[in-house]
Amino acid sequence: MRKKLTAAAAMMLLLVLTLAMSVSPAYASDMPRVVDEADILTSSEEAALTEMLREAGDKYGVDIVAVALNTYSGTDIGKFTEKFYDDNGYGYDSDGSGVIMLIALNDGEWYIDRIGTGVDKITDKDLDSMYDEILPYLENGDFYGAFGKFAEMTADSCEAYKNYYGPSGPSYPPGPDGPPVRPDPVEEPYPLAANLGISGVLGAVVSFITTARNKSKLRSVRSKEQAGDYVRKDSLRLADNRDLFLYSQVSRVPRPKNNNQGAMAGGAAGGAMMGHRPSGGSTFHTTSNGRRHGGKGGKF
């Protein structure tokens, strides 16, 4: 019996270790955060920008990428930027979360794309502000300044999002003016759900071992198949056996009439539309790989 208990306990502990390893936090991709094929940055600028993007990305859980090319293939720089990000393995988590700014120097075009939770953390309003702030740097040929402003404003938007909702994001749709600002919480190494799951498994292990040990001590007790087996013979005698009907109660409730079918249908349609604009206003579309993308670009 002890050998069986030891083997069962070992299997349960192995399960706990497996679950603990499976909930380790996500990390950014190993791809370079700065790609300068157009050779518009000095070595020191590229190193400084790489560190800036890495630090902000790791802090807020998004891959932040800056790309400078001489030209791009195709006719739509937005679609090209999305494909560049996805095909090169960028993405902080299973949603591929990130933000990328791509410049096509000879084409005079640029684009900022938000991916995964980057769509939530950088709203359309944030994106418009980034576009307006960065464009003058591009028009003046200050590409390092443009990428630096991109990194700075991305971090600011992510920080504002975290201050609103906390590290885990919103658990309910925001109102017209957004929820009240919450204090900046302390980030935990593991999500709450993972902690609860591990605690539950540990509790199950302890309960299983305790119950098995107590059960092994019951040498003279055997389970019975019939309920009558638990009654001592001739110990229960019924002198009288009758079924008595005491009372009844009937409640009548009028069936509600649906006089507002049009409003209900409109509300359902309105809810679906609002559900497509999370975080108070971020438009996006879903690509064939299941990732959310949404961005803005133009000429300089």
ZASE-197645 format. One record per residue (C-alpha): residue in one letter; x, y, z. Coordinates in nm, 4 decimals, always signed. Each point is the difference from the previous one (the first is absolute). Layout:
N
REC   res          X          Y          Z
REC     A          X          Y          Z
...
***
This chain:
300
REC   res          X          Y          Z
REC     M    +0.0000    +0.0000    +0.0000
REC     R    +0.2831    +0.2399    +0.0866
REC     K    +0.1657    -0.0630    -0.3379
REC     K    -0.3251    +0.0904    -0.1758
REC     L    -0.0291    +0.3207    +0.2037
REC     T    +0.3603    +0.0950    -0.0741
REC     A    -0.0484    -0.0517    -0.3740
REC     A    -0.3260    +0.1995    -0.0014
REC     A    +0.1584    +0.2845    +0.1960
REC     A    +0.2963    +0.0095    -0.2395
REC     M    -0.2335    +0.0227    -0.3004
REC     M    -0.2002    +0.2820    +0.1575
REC     L    +0.3147    +0.1968    +0.0851
REC     L    +0.1225    -0.0451    -0.3585
REC     L    -0.3311    +0.1447    -0.1191
REC     V    +0.0442    +0.3011    +0.2285
REC     L    +0.3503    +0.0672    -0.1330
REC     T    -0.1257    -0.0285    -0.3579
REC     L    -0.2760    +0.2542    +0.0638
REC     A    +0.2409    +0.2371    +0.1717
REC     M    +0.2339    -0.0107    -0.2985
REC     S    -0.2862    +0.0526    -0.2464
REC     V    -0.1033    +0.3333    +0.1533
REC     S    +0.3365    +0.1712    -0.0299
REC     P    -0.0290    +0.3603    -0.1246
REC     A    +0.0222    +0.0765    -0.3716
REC     Y    +0.3041    +0.1639    -0.1507
REC     A    +0.0674    +0.1991    -0.3132
REC     S    +0.1313    -0.1583    -0.3172
REC     D    +0.3729    -0.0316    -0.0684
REC     M    -0.0282    +0.2014    -0.3215
REC     P    +0.1914    +0.3326    -0.0236
REC     R    -0.2080    +0.2931    +0.1145
REC     V    +0.1774    +0.2346    -0.2394
REC     V    +0.0352    -0.0920    -0.3683
REC     D    +0.1935    +0.2665    -0.1943
REC     E    +0.0371    -0.1282    -0.3551
REC     A    -0.0146    +0.3586    -0.1291
REC     D    +0.3094    +0.0873    +0.2093
REC     I    -0.1490    +0.3202    +0.1393
REC     L    +0.1238    -0.0504    +0.3586
REC     T    +0.3512    +0.0082    +0.1426
REC     S    +0.1237    -0.2956    +0.2040
REC     S    -0.0396    +0.1918    +0.3264
REC     E    -0.3511    +0.1131    -0.0945
REC     E    -0.1028    -0.3537    -0.0890
REC     A    +0.1383    -0.1342    +0.3299
REC     A    -0.1724    +0.2696    +0.2058
REC     L    -0.3293    -0.0488    -0.1833
REC     T    +0.0179    -0.3777    +0.0416
REC     E    +0.0423    +0.0334    +0.3757
REC     M    -0.2832    +0.2536    +0.0174
REC     L    -0.2413    -0.2278    -0.1855
REC     R    +0.1070    -0.3102    +0.1936
REC     E    -0.0476    +0.1642    +0.3382
REC     A    -0.3446    +0.1402    -0.0839
REC     G    -0.1139    -0.3215    -0.1672
REC     D    +0.0967    -0.2220    +0.2924
REC     K    -0.1622    +0.2376    +0.2470
REC     Y    -0.3368    +0.0128    -0.1766
REC     G    -0.0193    -0.3430    -0.1637
REC     V    +0.0222    +0.0966    -0.3666
REC     D    +0.2608    -0.0369    -0.2732
REC     I    +0.0936    +0.3533    -0.1089
REC     V    +0.1751    -0.0013    -0.3372
REC     A    +0.1565    +0.2712    -0.2207
REC     V    +0.0687    -0.0810    -0.3655
REC     A    +0.1659    +0.2098    -0.2713
REC     L    -0.0006    -0.1357    -0.3570
REC     N    +0.0967    +0.1546    -0.3312
REC     T    -0.3245    -0.1187    -0.1590
REC     Y    -0.2785    -0.2515    +0.0506
REC     S    -0.1715    -0.2486    -0.2282
REC     G    -0.3664    +0.0354    -0.0893
REC     T    -0.2299    +0.2979    -0.0173
REC     D    -0.1216    +0.0244    +0.3616
REC     I    +0.2542    +0.0859    +0.2671
REC     G    -0.2484    -0.0928    +0.2735
REC     K    -0.0377    -0.3565    -0.1236
REC     F    +0.3748    -0.0227    -0.0555
REC     T    +0.0688    +0.1105    +0.3590
REC     E    -0.2439    -0.2569    +0.1375
REC     K    +0.1624    -0.2745    -0.2070
REC     F    +0.3502    +0.1108    +0.0990
REC     Y    -0.0901    -0.0219    +0.3686
REC     D    -0.1754    -0.3367    -0.0218
REC     D    +0.2389    -0.1715    -0.2416
REC     N    +0.3106    +0.0921    +0.1995
REC     G    -0.1260    -0.1531    +0.3228
REC     Y    -0.0654    +0.3128    +0.2046
REC     G    -0.2484    -0.0104    +0.2864
REC     Y    +0.0204    +0.0093    +0.3779
REC     D    -0.2562    -0.2687    +0.0801
REC     S    -0.2494    -0.2381    -0.1600
REC     D    -0.1870    +0.3034    -0.1367
REC     G    +0.3155    +0.1259    -0.1706
REC     S    -0.0283    +0.3237    +0.1977
REC     G    +0.2108    +0.2872    -0.1195
REC     V    +0.0380    +0.3331    -0.1802
REC     I    +0.2084    +0.0583    -0.3115
REC     M    +0.1029    +0.3160    -0.1848
REC     L    +0.1263    -0.0567    -0.3540
REC     I    +0.1596    +0.2572    -0.2318
REC     A    +0.0461    -0.0546    -0.3742
REC     L    +0.2595    +0.2685    -0.0767
REC     N    -0.0033    +0.0089    -0.3809
REC     D    -0.3790    -0.0252    -0.0112
REC     G    -0.0449    +0.2813    +0.2512
REC     E    -0.2577    -0.2056    +0.1923
REC     W    -0.0324    -0.1183    +0.3582
REC     Y    -0.2387    -0.1983    +0.2153
REC     I    -0.0672    -0.0832    +0.3663
REC     D    -0.1768    -0.3295    +0.0704
REC     R    -0.1394    -0.1266    +0.3312
REC     I    -0.0282    -0.3746    +0.0539
REC     G    -0.1776    -0.2120    +0.2638
REC     T    -0.0263    +0.1841    +0.3301
REC     G    +0.1808    +0.2892    -0.1657
REC     V    -0.3412    +0.0796    -0.1526
REC     D    -0.1403    +0.0404    +0.3522
REC     K    +0.2918    +0.1897    +0.1493
REC     I    +0.0262    +0.2573    -0.2807
REC     T    -0.3396    +0.1416    -0.0915
REC     D    -0.0863    +0.1729    -0.3259
REC     K    +0.0331    +0.3338    +0.1779
REC     D    +0.3484    -0.0954    +0.1201
REC     L    +0.0879    -0.1089    -0.3530
REC     D    -0.1145    +0.3306    -0.1474
REC     S    +0.2159    +0.1881    +0.2511
REC     M    +0.3007    -0.2174    -0.0824
REC     Y    -0.0495    +0.0612    -0.3719
REC     D    -0.0157    +0.3778    +0.0456
REC     E    +0.3018    +0.0100    +0.2324
REC     I    +0.2260    -0.2282    -0.2057
REC     L    -0.0739    +0.1349    -0.3504
REC     P    +0.2032    +0.3247    +0.0398
REC     Y    +0.3104    -0.2022    +0.0933
REC     L    -0.0354    -0.2075    -0.3191
REC     E    -0.0563    +0.3070    -0.2171
REC     N    +0.3217    +0.1521    +0.1403
REC     G    +0.2007    -0.3201    -0.0552
REC     D    +0.0503    -0.0584    +0.3726
REC     F    -0.0668    -0.3732    -0.0048
REC     Y    +0.1621    -0.0723    +0.3339
REC     G    -0.2176    +0.2692    +0.1565
REC     A    -0.3066    -0.1501    -0.1694
REC     F    +0.0691    -0.3474    +0.1373
REC     G    +0.0812    +0.1451    +0.3424
REC     K    -0.3311    +0.1851    +0.0090
REC     F    -0.1740    -0.3205    -0.1080
REC     A    +0.1580    -0.1911    +0.2906
REC     E    -0.0798    +0.2762    +0.2481
REC     M    -0.3663    +0.0375    -0.0975
REC     T    -0.0537    -0.3773    -0.0146
REC     A    +0.1285    -0.0305    +0.3567
REC     D    -0.2198    +0.2918    +0.1121
REC     S    -0.3126    -0.1618    -0.1483
REC     C    +0.0793    -0.3367    +0.1584
REC     E    +0.0599    +0.1673    +0.3369
REC     A    -0.3344    +0.1813    -0.0199
REC     Y    -0.1713    -0.3292    -0.0851
REC     K    +0.1638    -0.1737    +0.2970
REC     N    -0.1010    +0.2826    +0.2350
REC     Y    -0.3598    -0.0304    -0.1198
REC     Y    -0.0420    -0.3751    +0.0165
REC     G    +0.2974    -0.1555    +0.1748
REC     P    +0.2446    -0.2524    -0.1513
REC     S    -0.2721    -0.2531    -0.0909
REC     G    -0.2078    +0.2455    -0.2050
REC     P    -0.3709    +0.0874    +0.0220
REC     S    -0.2494    -0.2611    +0.1178
REC     Y    -0.3020    +0.1965    -0.1241
REC     P    -0.0811    +0.2380    -0.2878
REC     P    +0.0982    +0.3598    +0.0844
REC     G    -0.2676    +0.2646    +0.0263
REC     P    -0.0211    +0.3147    -0.2154
REC     D    +0.2570    +0.1796    +0.2170
REC     G    +0.1952    -0.3078    +0.1020
REC     P    +0.0137    -0.1500    +0.3497
REC     P    +0.1510    +0.1994    +0.2877
REC     V    +0.3777    -0.0030    +0.0128
REC     R    +0.1261    -0.2745    +0.2301
REC     P    +0.3299    +0.0167    +0.1902
REC     D    +0.2876    -0.1748    -0.1718
REC     P    -0.0038    -0.3562    +0.1413
REC     V    +0.3061    -0.2083    +0.0717
REC     E    +0.0605    -0.2516    -0.2764
REC     E    +0.0090    -0.3607    +0.1161
REC     P    +0.2354    -0.2607    -0.1566
REC     Y    -0.2973    -0.2243    -0.0871
REC     P    -0.3620    +0.0841    -0.0828
REC     L    -0.2601    -0.0439    +0.2722
REC     A    -0.1765    -0.2755    -0.1922
REC     A    +0.3226    -0.1995    -0.0205
REC     N    +0.0622    +0.0412    +0.3736
REC     L    -0.3519    -0.1189    +0.0783
REC     G    +0.0429    -0.2979    -0.2318
REC     I    +0.3257    -0.1086    +0.1634
REC     S    -0.1519    +0.0471    +0.3482
REC     G    -0.2958    -0.2149    -0.1005
REC     V    +0.2249    -0.2796    -0.1275
REC     L    +0.2120    +0.0085    +0.3165
REC     G    -0.3173    -0.0175    +0.2089
REC     A    -0.1193    -0.3001    -0.2014
REC     V    +0.3347    -0.1762    +0.0553
REC     V    -0.0132    +0.0522    +0.3768
REC     S    -0.3651    -0.1116    +0.0169
REC     F    +0.0702    -0.3112    -0.2066
REC     I    +0.2945    -0.1085    +0.2149
REC     T    -0.1845    +0.0698    +0.3290
REC     T    -0.3127    -0.1877    -0.1097
REC     A    +0.2010    -0.2963    -0.1283
REC     R    +0.1928    -0.0277    +0.3266
REC     N    -0.3180    +0.0118    +0.2104
REC     K    -0.1679    -0.2539    -0.2256
REC     S    +0.2921    -0.2417    +0.0336
REC     K    -0.0517    -0.0093    +0.3798
REC     L    -0.3568    -0.1339    -0.0320
REC     R    +0.0694    -0.3730    +0.0168
REC     S    -0.3383    -0.1273    +0.1314
REC     V    -0.2325    +0.2265    -0.2001
REC     R    -0.1373    -0.1099    -0.3365
REC     S    -0.2429    +0.1824    -0.2267
REC     K    -0.3536    -0.1410    -0.0419
REC     E    -0.1877    -0.0303    -0.3270
REC     Q    -0.3545    +0.0408    +0.1406
REC     A    -0.1322    +0.2695    +0.2343
REC     G    -0.1776    -0.2669    +0.2074
REC     D    +0.3340    -0.1560    +0.0852
REC     Y    +0.0730    +0.2936    +0.2310
REC     V    -0.3162    -0.0587    +0.2127
REC     R    +0.0255    -0.2454    +0.2899
REC     K    -0.2505    -0.2838    -0.0379
REC     D    -0.3348    +0.0519    +0.1862
REC     S    +0.1207    +0.3391    +0.1324
REC     L    -0.2588    +0.2049    -0.1970
REC     R    -0.3742    -0.0671    +0.0225
REC     L    -0.2701    +0.2272    -0.1475
REC     A    -0.3320    -0.0099    +0.1867
REC     D    -0.1807    +0.2216    -0.2531
REC     N    +0.0911    +0.1028    -0.3579
REC     R    -0.2072    +0.2645    -0.1822
REC     D    +0.0462    +0.2797    -0.2582
REC     L    -0.1751    +0.3257    +0.1023
REC     F    -0.0726    +0.2852    -0.2450
REC     L    +0.0344    +0.3200    +0.2004
REC     Y    -0.0646    +0.2989    -0.2291
REC     S    +0.0612    +0.1485    -0.3452
REC     Q    +0.0758    +0.3481    -0.1266
REC     V    -0.0447    +0.1291    -0.3535
REC     S    +0.1588    +0.3262    -0.1163
REC     R    -0.1055    +0.1684    -0.3232
REC     V    +0.2451    +0.2330    -0.1751
REC     P    -0.1028    +0.1889    -0.3172
REC     R    +0.2186    -0.0673    -0.3022
REC     P    +0.1944    +0.3202    -0.0888
REC     K    -0.0726    +0.1485    -0.3408
REC     N    +0.2865    +0.1017    -0.2275
REC     N    -0.1007    +0.3427    -0.1295
REC     N    +0.3518    +0.1183    -0.0782
REC     Q    +0.1381    -0.2467    -0.2520
REC     G    +0.1475    +0.2696    -0.2185
REC     A    +0.2020    +0.1540    +0.2853
REC     M    +0.1343    -0.3424    +0.0998
REC     A    +0.1203    -0.0754    -0.3494
REC     G    +0.1625    +0.3392    -0.0247
REC     G    +0.1688    -0.0488    +0.3349
REC     A    +0.1438    -0.3310    -0.1105
REC     A    +0.1367    +0.1528    -0.3163
REC     G    +0.1436    +0.2924    +0.1938
REC     G    +0.1712    -0.2342    +0.2456
REC     A    +0.1666    -0.1946    -0.2803
REC     M    +0.1284    +0.3190    -0.1538
REC     M    +0.1416    +0.1277    +0.3287
REC     G    +0.1627    -0.3378    +0.0622
REC     H    +0.2152    +0.0614    -0.3065
REC     R    +0.1472    +0.3140    +0.1550
REC     P    +0.1742    -0.1012    +0.3256
REC     S    +0.1820    +0.2400    +0.2325
REC     G    -0.2322    +0.2849    -0.0822
REC     G    +0.0890    +0.0246    -0.3702
REC     S    +0.2475    -0.2224    -0.1854
REC     T    -0.0939    -0.1178    -0.3471
REC     F    +0.1577    -0.3203    -0.1256
REC     H    -0.0430    -0.2990    -0.2272
REC     T    +0.0937    -0.3655    +0.0437
REC     T    +0.2438    -0.1552    -0.2456
REC     S    -0.0004    -0.3608    -0.1202
REC     N    +0.2320    -0.1088    +0.2840
REC     G    -0.2510    +0.1220    +0.2591
REC     R    +0.1945    +0.3087    +0.1071
REC     R    -0.1562    +0.3420    +0.0482
REC     H    +0.1602    +0.2812    -0.1983
REC     G    -0.0826    +0.3668    -0.0150
REC     G    +0.2148    +0.2944    -0.1050
REC     K    +0.0516    +0.3238    -0.1858
REC     G    +0.2474    +0.1258    -0.2564
REC     G    +0.0650    +0.2475    -0.2778
REC     K    +0.2687    +0.1896    -0.1905
REC     F    +0.2791    +0.2305    +0.1187
***
